[in-house]
Amino acid sequence: MDIATEDHRVDSGLDGLSVFVRNKRPAAGSSRPPVLFVHGATYPSSVVFDYPVEGVSWMDWMAARGFDAWCVDLPGYGLSDRPAALSQPADANPPTVSTADAETAVTRVAEFVLGRRRASRLSLVGYSWGTAICGGVATRRPDLAGRLVLSGALWCRESMAGIRIQGAPGAWREVTAEAIVQRWSVNLDAAQLAAIADARHMQAWAEAAVASDPGSGRAVPPVLRAPTGVIDDVQKYWLQGKATWDPSAVQVPTLVVVGDWDRETTPEQGRQVFERLPHAIERRMTVIGGGTHSLLLERQRHQLYRTVGEFLTV
C-alpha cells in the first residue's frame, strides 16, 4: 500500500510556540477516525512512533493497515519549538512544559486534526507520560476522544527512577545515549536483554533520540535537553499519591497495555488505572510478555501493534 506523509505546524497555546505534527495514511485515503499518538517525558514522537525498526515504524504499520495516523512532538521536544529557557542554563529558570501545558498542546492538535478531516472524534494513544496527557484530554474534553489507549500507563507509586533527577529541577535535564541504554536495560538479566533487542539497535536508537535535539552536538558527548515540567509534576503530584487526571471520568472505550518487564510504568500501575475505569463503555487490559517500557521498539512490538490496532478497528 502506498503511504502518504504530511508534516504540519500547529500553535501549541504555550508562549507562541508551535508544535510539529506528522500524518501518515494510505495514499488513497482512510475512512477510519484519525489516531493521534502522544509521547512520554523524554523522547519525541518523531523518534518514538515514527522510528523505523527493520524498515517500518509504528506509524508506517498503522498507515499500511488503513489507519489515518498522526503524532505530535510536544513543546520543547523533537522538531517542535523550544521554550527560551532551554537555551539558557538549566538552573536559571523553573521547570518548563508541564502536564497542563502538554494537555493544551494536544487539545490544539486534536482540534486541528478533526478540522482537517472534518471528523467528530479521534482516538488518542498515549505512551508513558503521554497516558496522563491523553487521559487528561479525554476527561476534560470528552467531545474530542472516541477511544483511548494507555500504553505504559503512568500512575502513583513510591518512586519513578526512570525520570528522576537530583535536587530541585531546573528548566531542563540532560540525557546522553549511554544513559538511555542504561535506562532501557535496568534490572534486566543477560537473557532478558538478548530477548528484547539487539544491542546495536538499542545504541542506534539512543543516538537517534539524542540527535532529535537540534542542539545536541554542542556537547561532548552529545546530550538531549528534555523539559522538566513533567519532573515537577511527578514530585508535586504523582509521588504524593495525587494523579493529574481522574480515570473514573472516562466514558469512552479504553485499552491499558503494558510489557511484563516494564520497570517504569509497571503492570501493577496499569492495573491501578484499569480498576479506576468503572464508567468506560468498554475497558481492556493486556500484558505483553517479553517487553519493557520500550516495548514499541523491541522484538515483541508487533504484539503491541496488533493489540492496539484491533482495539482501534471499529
Secondary structure, DSSP 8 states (H G I E B T S, - for coil): --EEEEEEEEE-SSTT-EEEEEEEEETT---S--EEEE--SSS-GGGTTS--BTTB-HHHHHHHTT--EEEEE-TTSTTS---GGGGS-GGGS---S-HHHHHHHHHHHHHHHHHHHT-S-EEEEEETHHHHHHHHHHHH-TTTEEEEEEES-----S--GGG--SSS--SEEEE-HHHHHHHHHTT--HHHHHHH--HHHHHHHHHHHHHTSTTGGGSSS--EEEE-HHHHHHHHTGGGT--SS-GGG--S-EEEEEETT-SSS-HHHHHHHHHT-TT-SSEEEEEETT--TTGGGSTTHHHHHHHHHHHH--
